[in-house]
């Protein structure tokens, strides 16, 4: 069966639209968050070694599958609010906030909220748990 040029053009257009829709649906976390410091995995490890508090804002399922040792957990979508943060973290103490890499926007959203609530030393660990694990650092 031979397809006409119009049919081929329509198929190409549909394929292109489908690809654009897929790309638009893919979340990418911002590289920076106003008021927070974006850190690399090496910087996250240095802060970890200094005893800085870590906040994991991933889902409960991800949290239970593994986390950075000693990290505290507040699921962004269900529990993170100003009161839950204040119960665990002093506003004048440094805090590292992470989630599941650049495809996860939870850590950027949590970092924005922490800054808006008056936290002064917010470290946005954009690469998050997968990169921590990839580097062979301890997990629990």
C-alpha positions in Angstrom: 0.0 0.0 0.0 1.4 3.4 -1.0 0.9 6.4 1.2 0.4 9.8 -0.3 2.6 12.8 0.5 -0.2 14.3 2.5 -0.6 11.1 4.6 3.1 11.0 5.3 3.1 14.7 6.2 0.2 14.1 8.6 1.9 11.2 10.2 5.1 13.3 10.7 3.1 16.1 12.2 1.4 13.7 14.6 4.7 12.2 15.6 6.2 15.6 16.2 3.2 16.7 18.3 3.4 13.6 20.4 7.1 14.2 21.0 6.4 17.8 22.1 3.7 16.6 24.5 6.0 14.1 26.1 8.8 16.7 26.5 6.3 19.2 28.1 5.1 16.5 30.6 8.7 15.8 31.7 9.5 17.8 34.8 12.9 19.4 35.2 13.9 21.0 38.5 15.3 24.5 38.3 19.0 24.9 38.5 18.7 27.6 41.3 16.3 28.7 43.9 16.2 32.4 45.0 17.6 32.7 48.5 19.0 29.1 48.6 22.5 27.8 47.6 22.5 25.1 45.0 25.1 22.5 45.9 26.8 19.6 44.2 27.1 16.1 45.6 30.6 16.8 46.9 29.3 19.9 48.7 26.4 17.9 50.1 28.9 15.3 51.5 31.1 18.0 53.0 28.0 19.5 54.8 26.9 16.0 55.9 30.4 15.4 57.4 30.0 18.7 59.3 26.7 17.5 60.8 24.4 19.8 58.8 20.8 18.7 58.9 19.3 17.0 55.8 15.6 17.1 54.9 14.2 14.5 52.5 11.0 15.6 50.9 10.4 12.5 48.7 7.3 10.3 48.9 7.0 7.9 51.8 7.6 5.0 49.4 10.9 6.5 48.3 11.9 7.4 51.8 11.4 3.8 53.0 13.4 2.4 50.0 16.5 4.3 51.2 17.8 7.7 52.3 20.8 9.7 53.4 21.7 8.6 57.0 20.2 10.8 59.7 18.0 12.7 57.2 14.7 13.8 58.5 11.6 13.3 56.4 8.6 15.5 55.6 6.7 14.5 52.5 6.3 17.7 50.5 2.9 17.0 49.1 1.2 15.9 52.3 3.0 17.3 55.3 5.4 20.1 54.6 4.3 23.3 56.1 5.8 26.1 58.2 4.9 24.4 61.5 6.3 21.0 60.5 9.6 22.6 59.5 9.8 24.6 62.7 9.3 21.5 64.8 12.4 19.9 63.3 14.7 22.8 62.1 15.8 26.1 63.6 15.6 29.0 61.2 19.1 30.1 61.8 20.7 26.6 61.3 21.8 25.3 57.9 19.6 22.7 56.2 20.2 20.6 53.0 17.0 19.8 51.2 16.9 17.0 48.6 14.6 14.7 46.6 15.1 12.4 43.5 17.4 14.2 41.1 16.8 16.8 38.5 13.5 15.2 37.4 12.1 15.9 40.9 10.8 19.4 41.7 10.0 18.7 45.3 13.4 19.9 46.7 13.2 23.2 44.7 9.6 23.8 46.0 10.6 22.9 49.6 13.7 25.2 49.3 11.5 28.0 48.1 9.1 27.5 51.0 11.9 27.3 53.6 13.4 30.6 52.3 9.9 32.2 52.4 9.5 31.0 56.0 12.7 32.8 57.1 15.3 30.0 56.9 18.6 31.7 56.3 21.0 28.9 55.3 19.1 26.7 52.8 21.1 24.4 50.6 19.3 23.1 47.6 20.7 19.7 46.7 19.3 19.4 43.2 21.0 16.1 42.3 19.6 14.4 45.4 19.5 10.9 46.6 20.3 9.1 43.3 23.5 11.0 42.8 24.5 10.5 46.5 24.0 6.8 46.1 25.8 6.8 42.7 28.9 8.2 44.5 28.9 5.3 46.9 28.2 7.4 50.0 26.4 5.8 52.9 22.7 5.2 52.8 20.2 3.7 55.2 
